[in-house]
């Protein structure tokens, strides 16, 4: 019920929609430990917790950093993919800060860490991004487009995988520049999102279609398997888009594998 409500608010109505931010969870580092609601629907941006080199030095007093001073994902930050094949984790943000705490703990502040810190960090940063975009661009950019550029401009660390940090580390300045540049050649087709459905990988009879192909068990990978994937274009406020526009929309897509 929550997933349907979130999707309705995000993708329907005359307004731009609502961009929901959710923590990925703190049950890592095992695969598919991403929690609810973050890993349950594509209507949310699920945020992992990341430790920057500066945080390692200043907050955790790491005595010796590696030569390249790389950041790392928190070991307990939940990992993707979701069990239905969805990414589970979308992007990562700094997951530690010295924050005020309730007075009953008899402390004025405490070093807190986890996705309950990274998600608010991302929410505040993205709120600033939306405010800046609204000031620079006359048109209200829909959530679908904002999310696309947030994920596309995220910085992907060399030693961390998509299961750790999704598309990468949130990069607000880069997202702002990309959105402003795209606005110069803006067309309505930029607002289209693509819904991936894998009906035969659903959890059971009557369950929603899976969002991707997740081959985890040995029996699933020991032989060749054919799986049908449905790619459905969805327009913002899809129910009120004319049949003519839907009929005239077309994209040529070629899928290639990077597996050996």
C-alpha positions in Angstrom: 0.0 0.0 0.0 2.8 2.4 0.8 4.6 1.7 -2.4 1.5 2.4 -4.4 0.9 5.7 -2.5 4.5 6.8 -3.0 4.3 6.1 -6.7 1.1 8.0 -7.0 2.5 11.1 -5.3 5.8 10.9 -7.2 4.6 10.3 -10.7 1.0 11.5 -11.0 -0.8 14.8 -10.9 -0.3 18.2 -12.6 2.6 19.2 -10.3 6.1 18.0 -10.7 5.6 15.1 -8.2 7.2 14.4 -4.9 10.8 13.1 -4.5 10.9 10.8 -1.6 14.2 10.1 0.2 14.6 7.0 2.4 17.5 5.3 4.3 18.7 2.1 2.8 19.0 0.5 6.3 21.7 -0.6 8.6 21.8 -4.3 8.2 24.8 -4.7 5.9 27.2 -5.7 4.7 25.5 -8.8 3.3 23.8 -8.7 -0.2 20.1 -7.9 -0.3 20.0 -6.5 3.2 18.4 -3.3 2.0 15.3 -2.5 4.1 11.8 -1.2 3.7 10.6 1.2 2.4 13.9 2.2 0.8 14.4 -1.0 -1.3 10.7 -1.7 -2.0 9.8 0.7 -4.8 11.4 2.9 -7.5 9.3 5.8 -6.2 12.0 6.4 -3.5 15.6 7.3 -3.6 17.3 4.8 -1.2 20.4 6.3 0.4 23.4 4.3 1.6 25.9 5.6 4.2 29.4 6.7 3.1 32.5 7.7 5.0 34.6 10.4 3.3 38.4 10.6 3.9 37.8 13.8 5.9 35.3 12.0 8.1 37.7 9.1 8.7 40.3 11.6 9.8 38.2 14.1 11.8 35.3 12.1 13.2 36.9 8.7 13.7 40.5 9.7 14.2 41.8 7.0 11.8 45.5 6.9 12.5 46.6 5.9 9.0 44.7 6.3 5.8 45.7 4.5 2.6 47.8 6.4 0.1 44.9 7.5 -2.1 42.8 8.6 0.9 39.8 6.8 -0.3 36.3 6.9 1.2 34.5 3.8 2.2 31.0 2.6 2.7 30.0 1.9 6.3 30.2 -1.8 6.9 26.7 -1.9 8.3 25.1 0.2 5.6 22.6 -2.1 3.9 23.5 -3.4 0.4 21.4 -4.1 -2.7 20.1 -5.5 -4.8 16.5 -5.9 -3.6 15.2 -9.4 -3.6 12.9 -8.6 -6.6 15.8 -7.5 -8.7 15.5 -3.7 -8.0 18.7 -1.8 -7.4 17.9 -1.4 -3.7 20.4 1.3 -3.2 20.2 4.4 -5.4 23.0 6.8 -4.2 25.1 7.3 -1.1 25.7 10.3 1.1 27.9 11.1 4.1 26.5 9.0 7.0 28.1 10.5 10.1 27.8 13.8 12.0 28.0 15.3 15.5 24.3 16.0 16.2 22.1 17.1 19.1 20.4 14.3 21.0 17.4 14.0 23.4 18.1 15.5 26.8 17.3 12.2 28.6 20.6 10.8 27.5 22.3 13.5 29.6 24.5 14.6 26.7 24.2 17.8 24.6 25.4 16.1 21.5 26.8 12.8 20.2 28.6 11.4 17.1 25.8 9.6 15.2 26.3 7.4 12.2 24.3 5.3 9.7 21.7 5.7 7.0 19.5 7.6 9.4 22.2 10.3 9.0 22.9 9.9 5.3 19.3 10.1 4.2 18.7 13.5 5.9 22.0 14.7 4.5 20.8 13.7 1.0 17.3 15.2 1.6 18.7 18.6 2.6 21.2 18.6 -0.3 18.5 17.7 -2.8 16.2 20.3 -1.4 18.9 22.9 -2.0 19.4 21.5 -5.6 15.7 21.8 -6.3 15.6 25.4 -5.0 18.6 26.3 -7.1 17.2 24.7 -10.2 13.8 26.5 -9.7 15.7 29.8 -9.4 17.7 29.2 -12.6 15.0 27.6 -14.8 11.5 28.8 -15.5 10.0 25.4 -16.1 9.2 23.1 -13.1 11.4 20.1 -13.7 9.5 16.8 -12.9 10.7 14.4 -10.3 11.5 11.8 -13.0 14.0 14.2 -14.6 15.5 15.4 -11.4 16.1 11.9 -10.2 17.7 10.8 -13.5 20.3 13.6 -13.3 20.9 13.0 -9.6 21.8 9.4 -10.3 23.6 10.0 -13.6 26.0 12.6 -12.0 26.8 10.7 -8.8 30.5 10.0 -8.4 31.3 6.3 -8.6 34.2 5.3 -6.3 36.7 2.9 -7.8 36.6 0.3 -5.0 32.9 0.3 -4.3 30.2 -1.5 -6.3 26.6 -0.6 -7.2 25.4 -2.9 -4.4 27.4 -0.7 -1.9 26.5 2.8 -3.1 24.2 2.5 -6.0 25.0 5.0 -8.8 27.6 6.5 -6.6 28.2 9.4 -4.1 25.7 12.2 -4.3 27.2 15.2 -6.3 24.9 18.2 -6.0 27.0 20.7 -8.0 27.4 18.3 -10.9 23.7 17.5 -10.9 22.8 21.2 -10.9 25.1 21.9 -13.9 23.7 18.9 -15.8 20.1 19.9 -15.2 20.7 23.5 -16.3 22.5 22.3 -19.4 19.7 19.9 -20.3 17.1 22.6 -19.8 18.6 24.4 -22.9 17.4 21.6 -25.1 14.5 20.5 -23.0 11.6 18.5 -24.5 8.7 16.7 -22.9 10.3 13.4 -23.8 13.0 14.0 -21.1 10.3 13.4 -18.5 9.7 9.9 -19.6 10.8 7.1 -17.3 11.1 3.4 -18.1 9.4 0.8 -16.0 11.1 -2.6 -16.0 8.9 -5.6 -15.4 9.9 -9.3 -15.2 6.6 -11.1 -14.6 8.1 -14.6 -14.4 10.3 -13.6 -11.5 7.4 -12.4 -9.4 7.4 -13.7 -5.8 4.3 -15.8 -6.4 0.9 -15.9 -7.9 -0.8 -12.5 -7.8 2.4 -10.8 -6.7 3.8 -7.7 -8.5 6.2 -8.3 -11.3 9.9 -8.3 -10.3 11.8 -5.1 -11.1 14.8 -6.9 -12.4 16.7 -10.2 -12.9 18.4 -11.4 -9.7 20.2 -14.7 -10.1 21.5 -15.6 -6.7 21.1 -19.3 -6.1 23.5 -21.8 -7.7 20.7 -23.6 -9.6 19.8 -20.3 -11.3 23.3 -19.9 -12.9 24.4 -23.5 -13.7 22.5 -23.5 -17.1 21.4 -21.1 -19.7 18.0 -19.4 -19.0 15.7 -17.3 -21.1 13.9 -14.6 -19.2 11.4 -12.1 -20.7 11.8 -8.5 -19.7 9.1 -5.9 -20.3 10.3 -2.3 -20.7 7.3 0.1 -20.5 7.7 3.9 -21.1 5.8 5.9 -18.5 5.0 9.6 -18.8 4.6 12.0 -15.9 1.0 12.0 -14.9 0.7 9.0 -17.3 -3.1 8.6 -17.0 -3.8 12.1 -18.4 -1.3 11.9 -21.3 -3.0 11.7 -24.7 -3.1 8.4 -26.6 -1.7 10.2 -29.6 1.5 11.2 -27.7 1.9 7.7 -26.4 1.4 6.2 -29.8 4.0 8.6 -31.4 6.6 8.0 -28.7 9.4 5.6 -29.9 13.0 4.8 -28.8 15.5 2.5 -30.4 17.4 0.6 -27.8 20.1 -2.0 -28.1 21.2 -4.0 -25.0 24.7 -5.3 -24.8 26.4 -7.3 -22.1 29.7 -6.5 -20.4 30.1 -10.0 -19.1 32.8 -12.1 -20.6 
